[in-house]
Amino acid sequence: MKTRGQIVSLDYVISLILIMLAIGLLLNFFELQAVNAKEAQLENELKSIAQGATRLALASPDIACILTNNADTKDIGVLPNCIPSEPGRLTKEKLGIPAWFGCAIMPAGIFTGTGCLDETPDDVENYYSMTRKILVKNGAPDVNKLALEKCVNSVNCPLADANLTIAVWRQ
């Protein structure tokens, strides 16, 4: 009498199922890691652009107030954290925000003609925003030393306090 060997044993089937399950779990793990890395990259990119835009808004000679001597004849330097409220002073280009990113600058009543929206849209899922306390100068961008001394002494200060918020998202 001939005996035949069993081609597929139960042990073989169980081990094959376990190996396939382990491969599936590993693939799922690596996919999750890839998604997390992409989300972190997007968050870092948004954060970097928002921080750069905020730095430029607060200290760029093209945007910030210019400090002059009392005769308004000589520029002493840039007055950080002071922004004139004239239209077009804060623009998307001056803030260094790339064209493929959306932006919002708030409060909308102070800064107009910026190329950015007045508020963050509701349909935007991933955005990064930064808020900084600033001084706002109505009219010309020049602030003389005497006006600055008045502000330091809290007497008839021509500069108003405001919160500047810049929000950035990928379009």
C-alpha positions in Angstrom: 0.0 0.0 0.0 1.3 3.4 -1.0 1.1 6.3 1.4 0.9 9.9 0.2 2.2 12.8 2.1 0.0 15.7 2.9 0.9 18.6 0.6 -0.5 21.5 2.8 -0.5 21.0 6.5 -2.5 23.0 8.9 0.7 24.3 10.4 1.8 25.6 7.0 -1.5 27.4 6.4 -1.5 29.1 9.9 2.1 30.2 9.5 1.3 31.6 6.0 -1.7 33.6 7.4 0.5 35.0 10.2 3.2 36.1 7.8 0.7 37.8 5.5 -0.9 39.5 8.6 2.6 40.7 9.7 3.3 42.1 6.2 0.0 43.9 6.2 0.6 45.4 9.6 4.1 46.6 8.5 2.7 48.2 5.3 0.0 49.9 7.3 2.6 51.2 9.8 4.9 52.6 7.0 1.9 54.2 5.3 1.0 56.0 8.6 4.6 57.1 9.0 4.6 58.6 5.5 1.3 60.4 6.1 2.6 61.8 9.5 5.8 62.9 7.9 4.0 64.7 5.1 1.7 66.5 7.6 4.7 67.5 9.7 6.4 68.9 6.6 3.3 70.9 5.7 3.0 72.3 9.2 6.7 73.2 9.3 6.4 74.9 5.9 3.3 76.9 7.0 5.0 77.9 10.3 8.2 79.0 8.5 6.3 81.2 6.0 4.1 82.7 8.7 7.1 83.5 11.0 9.0 85.0 8.1 6.0 87.1 7.1 5.6 88.3 10.6 9.3 89.2 11.0 9.2 91.1 7.7 6.0 93.0 8.8 7.6 94.1 12.1 11.1 95.1 10.9 11.3 95.5 7.1 12.2 99.0 6.0 9.6 98.6 3.2 6.9 98.0 5.8 7.7 99.3 9.2 7.7 103.0 10.4 10.8 105.1 9.8 12.2 106.9 12.9 13.4 110.4 12.1 15.0 113.2 14.0 12.7 115.9 15.5 13.1 118.1 12.4 11.9 115.1 10.2 14.9 115.7 8.0 17.1 112.7 8.7 16.1 109.0 8.9 17.5 107.4 12.1 16.4 103.9 11.3 13.5 101.5 11.3 11.0 101.6 14.2 10.2 97.9 14.8 6.7 96.8 15.7 5.3 100.0 14.1 3.3 99.8 10.9 1.7 102.7 9.0 -1.9 102.1 8.2 -1.7 103.5 4.6 -3.3 101.3 1.9 -0.9 98.7 0.3 1.7 99.0 3.0 1.3 95.3 3.9 1.2 93.2 0.7 1.6 89.6 0.1 4.8 90.2 -1.9 6.4 92.5 0.7 5.6 89.8 3.3 7.4 87.2 1.2 4.4 84.9 1.0 4.6 82.7 -2.2 1.8 82.9 -4.8 0.7 79.3 -4.1 -0.1 80.2 -0.5 -3.2 82.0 0.7 -3.0 84.5 3.5 -5.2 86.7 5.8 -4.2 89.8 7.6 -6.3 91.0 10.5 -7.6 93.4 11.7 -9.0 94.2 8.3 -10.0 97.8 9.0 -6.4 98.9 9.6 -4.7 97.3 6.6 -6.3 97.5 3.2 -5.2 96.5 -0.3 -2.9 93.8 0.9 -3.5 90.9 -1.6 -4.5 88.8 1.4 -8.0 88.1 2.7 -9.6 89.9 5.7 -10.1 86.6 7.6 -9.3 82.9 7.3 -11.9 81.1 5.2 -14.0 78.4 6.9 -13.1 75.7 4.3 -9.3 75.9 5.0 -8.2 72.9 7.1 -4.5 73.5 7.6 -3.3 77.0 8.4 -0.9 78.6 10.7 -1.4 82.0 12.2 0.7 84.3 14.4 -0.4 87.3 16.4 1.9 90.2 17.4 1.3 93.4 19.4 2.1 96.4 17.2 1.8 100.1 17.0 -0.2 101.6 14.1 0.7 105.0 12.7 -2.0 106.8 10.7 -0.8 108.6 7.7 2.8 108.9 6.6 5.3 106.2 7.7 7.6 108.6 9.5 7.7 108.9 13.2 9.9 111.5 14.8 11.7 111.2 18.1 9.4 113.6 19.9 6.3 111.6 19.0 8.0 108.4 20.2 9.0 110.1 23.5 5.3 111.1 23.9 4.3 107.5 23.5 6.9 106.3 26.0 5.6 108.9 28.5 1.9 108.1 27.6 1.1 111.7 26.6 -0.8 112.3 23.4 0.7 109.3 21.6 0.1 109.4 17.8 0.5 105.7 17.6 -2.3 103.3 18.4 -2.0 99.8 19.9 -3.3 96.9 17.8 -2.9 93.1 17.4 -1.6 92.1 14.0 -2.5 88.5 12.9 -1.1 86.9 9.8 -2.5 83.6 8.8 -1.1 81.4 6.0 -2.3 78.3 4.3 -1.6 76.3 1.1 -4.1 76.9 -1.7 
